[in-house]
Amino acid sequence: MRNIKTIHDSIYGSIDLDETVSNIVSTNEFQRMNMVKQLGFTYLVFPGATHSRFEHSLGTYYLAREVSTRLGLEEEDVVDVSLAGLLHDIGHSPFSHSLEGSMMKIYGKEHLGVTVDIIEGKTPRNEISDSLGGHKNRVLKILKGEAGVLSRIISGNGDVDQIDYLARDSYYTGVALGAVDIPRIMRVLSIYRNELCVEVKGLPSVEGLMVARMLMYRTVYRHKTALIASSLANDALFSMNPDYDEFVQWNDCDFMAELKKNDLKIYDSLKHRKIPKGLIVRQGEREFNELKQELDGNLVSSQYFKSPFKNEVLNVLTEEEIRPITDFSLIMQFLERELEGMGLIIFKKEEELKIKDALKIRKIQYL
């Protein structure tokens, strides 16, 4: 019998890890995520939001295993999709999404690209790559979106990644708007003609999931103060320009230590929550770039955030056919429009009235 270890999770209770999973979790590469905050600088606004990518990855592993088992997949598929869930975020930088803009500029990669490098053994240590053994190629295919239903379980509207982060982020921030009916969602997922679908009777539970996502974006993920802090850190990383092999080993503490050496002003701002002023403007990316150029002399920093809406539309299974969920749900049609792109402009406190006046003249709405 294979050795089984148990981890006690705040959301699901006991999660059993077999020998392969336990070995992966024990690697330095995976343990790094214990000190990578899931929500970046959101803890500056919601003090409980100090949970880590480590917890989320274990939760996604658990849900991937539960869902794939309930769907009746072959044991080999259950193992591989569970491992993909475990490793889907292994490439996240310090403070998670906060630094992705500069990561893309410096290295040409977002966190999925780093994840692929780690699994392929192209980064220091290679412990995870070695631990995966014969599962490596299949896990990579799932994470790259090349494995049909298996990929869809991990990534897309209603995926296990999304289910876990909404439930976990809601729990730790104390924002009840993100509550998700996980048992019901898992019971109404089906496979039909190699498509992941939700049974028509389960439509309200999936609508609830997507409404929760929209409300969490409005309340937590796009909270202005947290975004300002993230943008400052993002600018600092671009200035620091660390070597890739060094950077992929950093956790939050490593980043802050390097920041203290390189930019004491931003370090003090983030450490002591001395955050400059900022405004959110709802504009398309082209219009925002034009606005940014006009206000450039008055800005400390700026950043554009693209719509987080995922294009993979979840299908609904009726007695006769499968159809896009938007054919059945006015709520889903609304949400496609609601999660739009937005721009953030950051400025010194003494510039606030000047900036607001400039926006009013241009008839640009701001928050």
C-alpha positions in Angstrom: 0.0 0.0 0.0 1.3 3.4 -0.9 2.2 5.9 1.8 -0.6 8.4 2.5 -0.1 11.7 4.2 -2.9 14.0 5.3 -3.1 17.8 5.2 -5.9 19.6 7.1 -7.3 22.3 4.9 -9.4 25.3 6.1 -12.0 24.8 3.3 -12.3 21.0 2.7 -11.0 19.5 5.9 -8.6 16.5 5.5 -6.9 16.1 2.1 -5.0 12.9 1.5 -1.8 12.9 -0.5 -0.3 9.8 -2.0 3.5 9.3 -2.3 3.8 11.1 -5.6 1.9 14.1 -4.5 3.6 14.2 -1.1 7.0 14.2 -2.8 6.0 17.1 -5.1 4.6 19.1 -2.1 7.9 18.5 -0.3 10.1 20.1 -3.0 11.6 23.5 -2.5 9.8 24.7 -5.6 6.4 23.9 -4.2 7.2 25.0 -0.6 8.2 28.4 -2.0 4.4 29.0 -2.5 3.9 28.9 1.3 5.3 32.4 1.3 3.5 33.7 -1.9 0.3 35.5 -0.9 -2.6 34.3 -3.0 -4.1 37.9 -3.2 -0.9 39.9 -3.4 -1.2 43.2 -1.6 -4.9 42.8 -0.8 -4.0 42.2 2.8 -3.4 45.9 3.1 -7.2 46.3 2.8 -8.5 42.9 4.1 -6.1 41.9 6.9 -7.2 38.2 6.7 -6.0 37.9 3.1 -2.7 36.4 4.0 -3.4 32.9 2.7 -1.0 31.5 0.2 -0.7 29.9 -3.3 0.3 26.7 -1.5 -3.2 26.4 0.1 -4.9 27.2 -3.2 -2.9 24.7 -5.1 -3.7 21.9 -2.7 -7.4 23.0 -2.8 -7.4 22.9 -6.6 -5.7 19.4 -6.5 -8.5 18.2 -4.2 -11.3 19.5 -6.3 -9.7 18.2 -9.6 -9.5 14.8 -8.0 -13.1 14.9 -6.7 -14.6 16.2 -9.9 -12.7 13.9 -12.3 -13.7 10.9 -10.0 -17.3 11.9 -10.0 -17.3 12.3 -13.8 -16.1 8.6 -14.0 -12.8 9.3 -15.7 -10.2 6.6 -16.0 -7.8 6.3 -13.1 -4.9 7.5 -15.2 -6.9 10.6 -16.2 -7.9 11.3 -12.6 -4.2 11.2 -11.5 -3.0 13.4 -14.3 -5.7 16.1 -14.0 -5.2 16.1 -10.2 -1.4 16.7 -10.7 -2.2 19.5 -13.2 -4.5 21.1 -10.5 -1.7 20.8 -8.0 0.9 22.5 -10.2 -1.2 24.9 -12.2 0.1 27.9 -10.2 3.7 26.8 -9.5 5.0 29.5 -11.7 3.4 32.4 -9.8 5.8 35.3 -8.9 6.0 36.9 -5.5 2.7 38.5 -4.6 1.0 36.4 -7.3 -0.6 38.5 -10.1 0.8 41.8 -8.8 4.1 41.5 -10.8 2.8 39.8 -14.0 2.9 43.0 -16.1 6.6 43.5 -15.6 7.3 39.7 -15.9 5.9 39.9 -19.4 8.0 42.9 -20.3 11.2 41.5 -18.8 11.0 37.7 -19.5 8.2 37.5 -22.1 6.3 35.2 -19.7 3.3 35.2 -17.4 2.9 32.7 -14.6 1.8 29.8 -16.9 5.0 30.2 -19.0 7.1 29.9 -15.8 5.0 26.9 -14.7 5.8 25.2 -18.0 9.5 25.9 -17.5 9.5 24.5 -14.0 7.7 21.3 -15.0 10.0 20.9 -18.0 13.0 21.2 -15.8 14.3 24.5 -17.4 14.7 26.3 -14.0 17.1 25.7 -11.1 16.7 22.5 -9.0 14.3 20.5 -11.3 12.8 18.7 -8.2 9.3 18.9 -9.5 10.2 17.9 -13.0 12.1 14.8 -11.6 9.2 13.9 -9.2 6.6 13.9 -12.0 8.3 11.0 -13.9 6.0 9.6 -16.5 3.2 12.0 -15.7 5.2 15.1 -17.0 4.1 15.2 -20.6 0.4 14.7 -19.9 0.4 17.3 -17.1 2.0 19.8 -19.5 -0.6 19.0 -22.2 -3.4 19.6 -19.7 -2.0 22.9 -18.5 -1.4 24.1 -22.1 -5.1 23.5 -22.9 -4.4 20.7 -25.3 -6.2 17.8 -23.4 -9.9 18.4 -24.1 -12.1 17.8 -21.0 -9.1 17.4 -18.8 -7.8 20.9 -19.6 -11.4 22.2 -19.2 -11.6 20.9 -15.7 -8.6 23.0 -14.7 -9.2 26.2 -16.9 -12.3 27.9 -18.1 -15.5 29.3 -16.8 -16.7 27.1 -13.9 -13.3 25.3 -13.5 -12.0 23.9 -10.3 -9.3 26.6 -10.0 -12.1 29.3 -10.1 -14.3 27.4 -7.6 -11.4 27.0 -5.1 -10.1 30.6 -5.3 -13.6 32.1 -4.9 -14.4 30.0 -1.8 -11.0 30.4 -0.3 -10.6 34.1 -1.0 -14.2 34.7 0.4 -13.3 32.8 3.6 -10.0 34.6 4.3 -11.2 38.1 3.4 -14.4 37.7 5.3 -16.4 38.9 2.2 -19.4 36.7 2.0 -20.2 37.8 -1.5 -17.9 35.1 -2.8 -19.7 32.2 -1.2 -19.9 29.2 -3.6 -22.1 26.0 -3.4 -19.3 23.6 -4.1 -21.1 20.3 -3.5 -24.0 21.2 -5.8 -21.7 22.4 -8.6 -19.7 19.2 -8.5 -22.9 17.1 -8.7 -24.3 18.8 -11.8 -21.2 18.6 -14.0 -21.3 16.1 -16.8 -19.3 15.0 -19.9 -21.2 14.8 -23.2 -19.5 14.3 -26.6 -16.1 15.1 -25.0 -17.4 18.4 -23.7 -17.6 19.5 -20.0 -21.2 20.5 -19.4 -23.5 21.5 -16.6 -26.8 19.8 -16.4 -29.7 22.2 -16.9 -31.0 21.5 -13.4 -27.7 22.9 -12.1 -27.9 26.2 -13.9 -28.6 28.3 -10.8 -25.6 27.0 -8.9 -23.3 28.0 -11.8 -25.0 31.4 -12.2 -24.3 31.8 -8.4 -20.6 31.0 -9.0 -20.2 33.6 -11.8 -22.1 36.3 -9.9 -19.9 35.6 -6.9 -16.9 36.0 -9.2 -18.1 39.4 -10.5 -18.9 40.6 -7.0 -15.4 39.5 -5.7 -13.8 41.4 -8.5 -15.7 44.5 -7.6 -15.1 44.2 -3.9 -11.8 42.5 -3.5 -9.7 41.8 -6.6 -10.1 45.3 -8.0 -9.9 47.2 -4.7 -8.2 50.4 -5.6 -5.8 50.5 -2.7 -4.5 47.0 -3.4 -4.2 47.7 -7.1 -2.1 50.9 -6.4 0.3 48.9 -4.2 0.5 46.2 -6.8 1.3 48.7 -9.5 4.1 50.2 -7.4 5.6 46.8 -6.9 5.2 46.0 -10.6 7.2 49.2 -11.5 9.8 48.3 -9.0 10.4 44.8 -10.5 10.8 46.3 -13.9 13.5 48.7 -12.6 15.2 45.9 -10.7 15.3 43.5 -13.7 16.5 40.4 -11.8 18.0 37.4 -13.6 15.2 34.9 -14.6 16.8 31.9 -12.8 17.1 34.0 -9.6 13.6 35.5 -9.9 11.7 32.2 -10.2 13.0 31.2 -6.8 11.8 34.3 -5.0 8.9 34.4 -2.6 7.3 37.5 -1.1 10.0 38.0 1.5 12.8 37.7 -1.1 11.1 40.3 -3.3 10.8 42.7 -0.4 14.4 42.2 0.7 15.6 43.0 -2.8 13.2 45.9 -3.0 14.7 47.4 0.2 18.1 47.3 -1.5 17.0 48.8 -4.8 14.1 51.2 -4.0 13.8 52.2 -0.4 10.9 54.7 -1.2 8.6 52.1 -2.7 9.7 49.6 0.0 8.7 52.0 2.8 5.4 52.7 1.0 4.4 49.1 0.8 5.7 48.0 4.2 4.1 50.9 6.1 1.0 51.2 3.8 1.9 54.8 2.8 0.0 54.4 -0.5 -0.3 57.3 -3.0 -3.7 58.4 -4.4 -5.2 56.8 -7.4 -8.4 56.6 -9.5 -10.0 53.8 -11.5 -11.3 54.8 -15.0 -13.5 52.6 -17.1 -12.1 52.9 -20.6 -10.8 50.7 -23.4 -7.0 50.1 -23.5 -6.5 52.5 -26.5 -8.4 55.3 -24.9 -6.6 54.8 -21.6 -3.2 54.9 -23.2 -4.2 58.3 -24.8 -5.4 59.6 -21.4 -2.1 58.4 -19.8 -0.1 60.3 -22.3 -2.0 63.5 -21.7 -1.6 63.2 -17.9 1.9 61.8 -17.9 3.6 64.7 -16.2 1.1 64.5 -13.3 1.2 60.7 -12.7 3.3 58.6 -10.4 2.4 55.4 -12.2 -0.4 53.8 -14.2 -1.6 50.3 -15.3 -4.3 48.8 -17.5 -6.2 45.7 -16.4 -7.8 43.7 -19.1 -11.2 42.0 -18.7 -10.9 38.8 -16.6 -13.8 37.2 -18.4 -12.9 33.8 -19.9 -13.9 33.0 -23.4 -14.5 29.3 -22.8 -18.3 29.3 -22.5 -19.7 26.5 -20.3 -22.3 24.4 -22.1 -25.6 23.3 -20.7 -26.7 19.7 -21.2 -30.5 19.3 -21.8 -32.3 16.0 -22.6 -31.7 16.6 -26.3 -28.5 18.6 -26.8 -25.8 20.8 -25.4 -26.0 24.6 -25.9 -24.0 27.6 -24.6 -25.0 28.7 -21.1 -25.8 32.2 -22.5 -28.7 30.7 -24.4 -30.4 29.9 -21.1 -29.2 32.6 -18.8 -29.7 36.4 -18.9 -27.4 36.6 -15.9 -24.5 35.1 -17.9 -25.2 37.4 -20.9 -25.0 40.3 -18.4 -21.8 39.1 -16.8 -20.0 38.9 -20.2 -20.4 42.7 -20.4 -19.8 43.5 -16.8 -16.3 42.2 -16.3 -14.6 44.8 -18.6 -11.2 46.3 -18.8 -10.2 49.3 -16.6 -7.3 51.6 -16.1 -5.6 52.8 -12.9 -3.9 56.1 -12.6 -1.7 56.9 -9.6 -0.6 60.4 -8.4 0.6 62.4 -5.4 -2.1 63.6 -3.0 -1.5 67.3 -4.0 -2.3 66.4 -7.7 -5.8 65.0 -6.9 -7.9 68.0 -7.7 -6.0 68.7 -10.9 -6.4 65.1 -12.0 -10.1 65.0 -11.2 -10.8 68.3 -13.0 -9.0 67.0 -16.1 -11.1 63.8 -16.1 -14.3 65.9 -15.7 -13.4 68.1 -18.6 -12.9 64.9 -20.7 -16.2 63.5 -19.3 -14.4 60.4 -18.1 -16.0 58.5 -15.2 -13.8 57.5 -12.3 -13.9 55.6 -9.0 
